[in-house]
């Protein structure tokens, strides 16, 4: 497997773009967690929209992210959870209520926070993973040994976004540590067991054209969730990162309305 050594990022990024953000717009808080090997800009547009609608929003940077693939390789899923937990507790200090939301891994972490923090007001999972069962790559079955032989995974260059120009907003590692993919699978096993224990209202969102996270994850999460108030919404023209794709305006408005209703 070839390793791209000429670049760290899938798209060029300025250091300022990779930092966490906090936009104070009100007393109700919403945590916005980015995806695996990603960065806060993929959530910033939604954050600015929600802040303008009266929410206090925070987009943390997960441990090992926004630096180098080598930095990520030294982290595991408890480190990513700790980053999300710290941001959640920071929002709780200033807000009367806190919702948790995320994209991809961020959505999975949001579900974990909802399972482990009874005070979470509601959870929004966008393009989230809910079970390791939906990873189709044969290498997943041998990853325990493979990680010693193949240190890096390079995601395919094909773009599943309905709007390919939106790639400029996605700054993710051009190579991902195999050990972190193994750790991600461990997190998914934990979250899959936790889903029935979640009671907070839940909004599950998935792009119908997602080729990064199998679309079967969305109904799996929906079925397993213990929440009495839960909803699954498909975005028919979107790929994996709905927050920046063709239908992002509709997503923003829907999230705002759902938060306001809860």
C-alpha positions in Angstrom: 0.0 0.0 0.0 1.5 3.3 -1.1 1.7 6.1 1.5 1.2 9.8 0.5 4.2 11.5 2.0 3.9 14.8 0.2 0.9 16.2 2.2 -0.7 15.9 5.6 -4.2 17.1 4.5 -6.8 16.0 2.0 -7.2 19.7 1.2 -4.9 22.6 2.0 -5.6 24.2 5.4 -4.4 27.2 7.3 -3.5 26.7 11.0 -6.3 29.0 12.0 -8.9 26.9 10.3 -7.9 23.8 12.3 -8.6 25.3 15.7 -11.7 24.6 17.9 -14.4 27.3 18.0 -16.8 28.8 20.4 -19.6 31.1 19.3 -21.8 32.4 22.1 -25.3 33.2 20.9 -27.6 32.3 23.8 -28.0 30.3 27.0 -28.9 26.9 25.4 -25.8 25.1 24.3 -25.0 22.8 21.4 -21.8 20.8 21.1 -20.7 20.1 17.5 -18.2 17.3 17.1 -16.2 16.7 13.9 -15.4 13.4 12.3 -12.6 10.8 12.2 -9.3 12.3 11.1 -11.3 15.5 10.5 -11.3 19.1 11.9 -13.8 21.6 13.3 -14.5 23.5 9.9 -16.8 20.8 8.8 -19.1 21.8 11.7 -18.5 25.5 11.7 -21.1 26.5 9.2 -23.8 24.8 11.2 -22.3 26.4 14.4 -22.5 29.9 13.0 -26.1 29.3 11.9 -27.2 28.0 15.3 -25.4 30.9 17.1 -27.3 33.4 15.0 -30.5 31.5 16.1 -29.7 32.0 19.8 -27.5 29.0 20.7 -24.1 28.8 22.5 -22.1 26.5 20.2 -18.8 24.8 20.6 -16.7 22.8 18.1 -13.9 21.1 19.9 -10.8 19.6 18.3 -10.5 15.9 19.2 -7.2 14.6 20.6 -4.7 13.8 17.9 -6.6 15.8 15.3 -5.6 19.0 13.6 -1.9 18.2 13.9 -0.4 15.3 12.0 -1.3 11.6 11.3 1.6 10.7 13.6 0.0 12.7 16.5 -3.3 10.9 15.9 -1.5 7.5 16.0 -0.7 8.1 19.6 -4.4 8.4 20.6 -7.2 5.9 21.0 -11.0 6.2 21.4 -11.0 7.1 25.2 -8.8 10.1 24.2 -11.4 11.3 21.7 -14.2 10.8 24.2 -12.2 12.8 26.8 -12.0 15.7 24.3 -15.8 15.6 23.7 -16.5 15.3 27.5 -14.4 18.3 28.3 -16.2 20.4 25.8 -19.6 19.2 27.0 -18.7 20.0 30.6 -17.4 23.5 29.5 -20.8 24.2 27.9 -22.7 22.9 30.9 -21.0 25.6 33.1 -22.6 28.4 31.0 -25.8 26.9 29.6 -29.1 25.9 31.0 -29.4 23.0 28.6 -26.8 21.3 26.4 -27.5 19.3 23.2 -24.8 17.1 21.7 -24.4 16.7 17.9 -21.7 15.4 15.6 -20.8 14.3 12.1 -19.5 10.7 11.4 -17.3 9.8 14.4 -18.6 13.0 16.0 -22.1 11.6 15.7 -21.0 8.3 17.3 -19.3 10.3 20.1 -22.5 12.3 20.6 -24.4 9.1 21.0 -21.9 7.9 23.6 -22.2 11.2 25.5 -26.0 10.8 25.5 -25.6 7.3 26.9 -23.2 8.3 29.7 -24.5 11.8 30.6 -28.1 11.8 31.8 -28.1 15.6 31.6 -27.8 15.7 27.8 -31.0 17.5 26.5 -30.9 15.8 23.1 -28.6 14.2 20.6 -28.1 14.7 16.8 -26.1 12.1 14.9 -25.2 13.0 11.3 -23.7 10.3 9.1 -22.8 8.4 12.3 -21.5 4.9 12.7 -23.5 2.6 15.0 -21.9 -0.8 14.6 -18.7 -2.3 13.3 -20.9 -4.8 11.3 -21.2 -2.4 8.4 -17.6 -2.1 7.6 -17.3 -4.1 4.3 -13.5 -3.9 3.8 -12.1 -7.4 4.2 -9.0 -6.0 5.9 -11.2 -5.1 9.0 -11.4 -8.8 9.8 -7.6 -9.0 10.1 -6.9 -5.5 11.4 -5.6 -6.8 14.8 -2.5 -8.2 13.0 -2.6 -6.0 9.9 -1.9 -2.9 12.0 1.7 -4.1 12.5 2.3 -4.6 8.8 0.3 -1.7 7.3 0.6 1.4 9.5 -1.5 3.7 7.3 -4.8 3.7 5.5 -5.3 6.1 2.6 -9.0 6.8 1.9 -10.0 6.7 -1.8 -9.8 9.9 -3.8 -13.4 9.5 -5.1 -15.7 12.1 -3.8 -19.3 11.2 -2.7 -20.4 14.8 -2.2 -23.2 16.1 -4.4 -21.2 19.4 -4.4 -17.5 18.4 -5.0 -16.4 22.1 -4.4 -17.4 21.6 -0.8 -14.2 19.6 -0.4 -12.4 22.9 0.3 -14.2 22.9 3.7 -13.0 19.4 4.6 -9.5 19.3 6.1 -8.9 15.7 7.1 -5.7 13.6 7.2 -4.7 12.3 3.9 -3.6 9.1 5.7 -5.1 7.6 8.8 -3.4 5.4 11.4 -4.5 1.8 11.2 -4.2 1.5 15.0 -6.9 4.3 15.2 -9.2 2.4 12.9 -8.9 -0.6 15.1 -9.7 1.6 18.1 -12.7 3.1 16.3 -14.1 -0.4 15.9 -13.7 -0.9 19.6 -15.7 2.3 20.2 -18.4 1.1 17.9 -18.8 -2.1 19.9 -19.2 0.0 23.0 -21.7 2.4 21.5 -23.8 -0.4 19.9 -24.3 -1.8 23.4 -25.2 1.6 24.7 -27.8 2.6 22.2 -30.7 0.9 24.0 -29.8 2.8 27.2 -30.2 6.3 25.5 -33.4 8.0 26.5 -32.7 11.6 25.3 -34.6 12.8 22.2 -32.6 11.8 19.1 -32.4 13.1 15.5 -30.6 10.7 13.1 -29.5 12.2 9.8 -27.8 10.5 6.9 -26.9 11.3 3.3 -28.5 8.8 0.9 -25.4 8.8 -1.3 -22.9 8.3 1.5 -20.1 6.0 0.4 -17.9 6.6 3.5 -20.2 5.3 6.2 -22.6 2.6 5.1 -26.1 4.0 5.0 -27.3 0.8 6.9 -25.9 2.4 10.0 -28.8 4.9 10.2 -31.7 2.5 10.5 -29.5 0.3 12.8 -29.1 3.3 15.2 -32.7 4.2 14.8 -33.9 0.7 15.7 -31.5 0.2 18.6 -32.0 3.6 20.3 -33.9 3.5 23.5 -35.3 7.0 23.0 -39.1 7.4 22.8 -38.6 10.6 20.8 -36.5 9.7 17.8 -36.5 10.5 14.1 -34.5 9.5 11.1 -34.2 11.9 8.2 -32.5 11.1 4.8 -30.9 13.8 2.7 -31.5 12.4 -0.8 -28.9 14.4 -2.7 -26.1 14.4 -0.1 -23.0 12.2 0.4 -21.2 11.6 3.7 -20.6 15.1 5.0 -24.2 16.5 4.9 -23.0 19.6 6.9 -21.2 21.0 3.8 -23.0 19.3 0.9 -25.8 20.4 -1.4 -28.5 20.3 1.2 -26.6 21.9 4.1 -29.0 24.9 4.2 -32.0 22.5 4.7 -30.0 20.6 7.3 -29.2 23.8 9.2 -32.8 24.9 9.3 -34.0 21.4 10.3 -31.5 21.2 13.2 -32.5 24.7 14.4 -36.2 23.8 14.4 -35.6 20.5 16.1 -33.5 22.1 18.8 -36.0 24.8 19.3 -38.8 22.3 19.6 -37.0 20.4 22.3 
